Every structure is written in C-alpha cells, then in structure tokens.
Amino acid sequence: MPIRTATAAENDKRIAQTGNRLVLEQARSVGLLGAAKNTRLSGRVPSDLIEAAKKRFHVTSDTELLELALSRLALDDDFGARLVGRKGSIPADVDLGV
C-alpha cells in the first residue's frame, strides 16, 4: 500500500486550522466567546481583503473570520514589541551557547 505524504497546501491548511482552533479555545476560556452572539458588526471593506483572509486562515464564513480575527486581536500579547524592547538588556559577555 503506497504511503501518502501531505502536500504543502494540506500542511498549511492543517496548521492554520489547528492555530484557529487554539485561538478560539483560548478566547472561550477567558470568556471572550460564548453561546450568545448578541452584537452585529457591519462595515465596508474590499472583497479581495476578505477573500485573502479567508484563504490564508482556511475559513469559509464571514462570521468565523470575524470571530477569529477579533479573538487574535483581543488575545495579542505584543510579544514582538516586548522582544524588541529588550534589545541590549543582556550583557554582551553572557555566553548564550550559540
């Protein structure tokens, strides 16, 4: 029986879906997502932007895209900014073993 290897596109989809699931689970665990969908959000944006975002994160519905995007924004830990802010905080003589 031949062994089927995942294509790059299948791997990208699996990784995106796993990341999406983890973000939404974290948002639920801190109370940002629940059973009640009690707010409607409306705005005009380029359709190409919506389609590119859906394609990148492998989602199909506008609601799913909005929940995922807003959850990512709400949970953002500013790691990049904090990392850059630490530049120069480790003495030059420290052996990092690199």
N, C-alpha and C positions, 0 to 999 in steps of 0.2 A: 504494500500500500504506500503510495507516494506521500511524503511529508509536505504539507502545505505551509509555506512561510508567508507571514503577513507582509503585505506591501507597505510602502511608506505611507500611503494615504490611509490605509487601515490602522496603522500605528498612530498616526496623527489624530484620527477620529477617536480611537480608544483613549489616548492620553487626554484629549480635550474633554471627552465625556466623563472621565474619572475626575479631572480637575473641576468640572462643572458640578458634579455630584458632591465633591468635598466642600466647595464654596457654599452651595445651598444647604448642606448639612450643618456647616458652621453657622450660617445665618439663622437657621432654625434653632440651633442650640443656644444662641444668645437672644432669642426672642424677636428677631427681625422678620421672620417669615412664620406664618401660622395659617390656620384654616380660613380666617376671614380675609377676603380680598375686598376691602372697603374704600379704596381710593382709585379714582380713574385718572390716568396721566395722559395728556394729549400734547402733541407738538408736531411741527412740520420739520422733517429732516429729509435729506436726499435719499432716495430709494437705494442708490448704489451703496451708501453707507450701511443701511440696514442689511442689505443682502451680503455685503462683505463681512459684517459682524456675525451674521447667522452662519455663513460658510466657515469662518475661522473657528467658531466655537461649536459648530455642528448642532445648532438648534434650528427648529423649524417654525416656531410660533413667535409672534411679536411679544406676547406676554412672557414667555420663557426667556426671551432675550432681555427684556426689561428687568425681570427679577434677577437674572444672572448679573447683568451689568451693574444694577444698583447694589446688589449684595457685594460685588467686588469693590465698589467704591466705598461702601459703608465699612467694610472689613479691612480696607487697605491699612497696612501697618507702617507705611513710609520707610520701609527698610532701606531703599536706595538713598534717600536723603540722610538717614541716620548714618549709613555706612560712609558716605562722602564726608559728613560732618566729623567723623572720627579720624580723618586723614591727618597724619602726623602725630597721633596720640600714642603710638607705640614707639618707644625709644629705638633709634637706629641700631644700637648694639645688641638688641634681642635676637637670639638665634631662633628663627622660625622653622628651621629644618627643611627649608625649601631648596 
